Amino acid sequence: MLAFVGHGGITVVGLNTLLLGTVAFLSHNLFFLLRKRLPVFWSGAVSTVLSLFFASLLLIGIVGISHVDAELFAHHHEHGESATEQTHEQHPETESPSFRIFAVIVLLLGSIGWVIEGAITGAVIQFIWTVRPDLIAHGLHKEKI
């Protein structure tokens, strides 16, 4: 849906699905694992933070193995070289400083967002659990309300 409104593109639908699916799968399973030991709010908050952290690591890994470098595109336009020529000049076994900066920024700024999203998700799950616990507890996990 984001591609249709100009945010993202059709070519990254698979990657977006992988990242969002990872968050959904991990959050769901972590919530029910943590639910046995923690209150509902904390189960929701911690599972959200952990799954977002893992998805961010997956994002960094995807960018790392793709060898995409933001400076590559700026340099390409300034000097008129093709992106293929520049990619062959780089050594994939060495990590570029811009990739390290990208990873640090994703993890530092992401951690702020994870905590905020974790708190909101925990509060929403706590509310739903209080009002309609049957929406969260289901037969797959054989959890009693």
C-alpha positions in Angstrom: 0.0 0.0 0.0 2.9 2.4 0.8 4.2 2.0 -2.8 0.9 3.2 -4.2 1.1 6.5 -2.3 4.7 7.2 -3.3 6.5 5.9 -0.2 8.7 2.9 -1.1 8.4 1.1 -4.3 7.1 -2.1 -5.9 10.6 -3.4 -6.1 11.0 -3.6 -2.3 7.6 -5.2 -1.5 9.3 -8.5 -0.7 11.8 -6.9 1.7 9.1 -4.9 3.4 7.0 -8.0 3.8 10.0 -9.9 5.2 10.7 -7.1 7.7 7.1 -6.6 8.8 6.4 -10.3 8.8 9.4 -10.8 11.1 8.1 -8.2 13.5 4.6 -9.7 13.5 5.8 -13.3 13.9 8.3 -12.5 16.7 6.0 -10.2 18.6 3.2 -12.7 18.6 5.3 -15.6 19.8 7.4 -13.6 22.2 4.2 -12.1 23.8 2.8 -15.5 24.6 6.2 -16.8 25.9 6.6 -13.7 28.1 3.0 -13.7 29.2 3.7 -16.8 31.4 6.3 -14.7 33.4 5.3 -11.0 33.0 2.1 -9.0 33.3 0.3 -8.2 30.1 1.7 -4.7 29.7 5.3 -5.8 30.1 4.8 -8.8 27.8 3.5 -6.6 25.1 6.1 -3.9 25.6 9.1 -6.2 25.8 8.0 -8.4 22.9 7.6 -5.3 20.8 11.0 -3.9 21.6 12.8 -7.2 21.1 11.1 -7.9 17.7 11.8 -4.4 16.5 15.4 -4.7 17.5 15.7 -8.0 15.6 14.0 -6.5 12.6 16.4 -3.6 12.7 19.4 -6.0 12.7 17.8 -7.8 9.8 17.5 -4.4 8.0 21.1 -3.6 8.7 22.1 -7.0 7.4 20.1 -6.6 4.2 21.7 -3.2 3.5 25.1 -4.7 4.4 24.9 -7.7 2.0 23.5 -5.5 -0.8 26.6 -3.2 -0.6 24.4 -0.2 -1.1 26.2 3.0 -0.1 24.5 6.4 0.0 27.8 8.1 -1.0 27.9 5.9 -4.1 24.9 7.7 -5.6 26.2 11.2 -4.8 29.6 10.3 -6.2 28.0 8.8 -9.3 26.2 12.0 -10.2 29.2 14.3 -9.6 31.7 12.4 -11.7 29.5 10.8 -14.3 30.7 7.3 -13.6 28.4 4.4 -13.8 27.3 2.7 -10.6 28.7 -0.6 -11.8 32.2 0.8 -12.3 32.1 2.2 -8.8 30.8 -1.0 -7.2 33.8 -2.9 -8.7 36.2 -0.4 -7.2 34.9 -1.0 -3.7 36.0 -4.0 -1.7 33.0 -5.7 -0.2 35.1 -7.4 2.4 35.8 -4.0 4.0 33.0 -2.2 5.7 32.5 1.4 4.5 32.3 4.2 7.1 28.9 5.2 5.8 27.5 1.7 6.4 28.8 1.8 10.0 27.3 5.2 10.5 24.0 3.9 9.0 24.0 1.0 11.4 24.7 3.2 14.4 22.0 5.7 13.4 19.4 2.9 12.9 20.2 1.4 16.3 20.4 4.6 18.2 17.4 6.4 16.7 15.6 3.0 16.4 16.0 2.3 20.2 14.1 5.5 21.0 11.3 4.5 18.6 11.3 0.9 20.0 10.7 2.1 23.5 8.0 4.5 22.5 6.3 1.9 20.4 6.7 -0.7 23.1 5.0 1.5 25.7 2.1 2.3 23.4 1.7 -1.3 22.3 1.9 -2.5 25.9 -0.8 0.0 26.9 -3.1 -1.0 24.0 -2.7 -4.7 24.8 -3.3 -4.0 28.5 -6.5 -2.1 27.6 -7.7 -4.9 25.2 -6.9 -7.5 27.8 -9.0 -5.7 30.4 -11.9 -5.0 28.1 -12.0 -8.1 25.8 -9.4 -10.7 26.8 -10.9 -13.2 24.3 -9.4 -11.1 21.5 -5.9 -11.8 22.7 -6.1 -15.3 24.3 -6.8 -17.9 21.8 -6.6 -21.7 21.3 -3.2 -21.8 19.6 -1.6 -21.0 22.9 -4.1 -22.7 25.1 -4.0 -19.8 27.5 -6.7 -19.4 30.1 -8.1 -16.0 30.6 
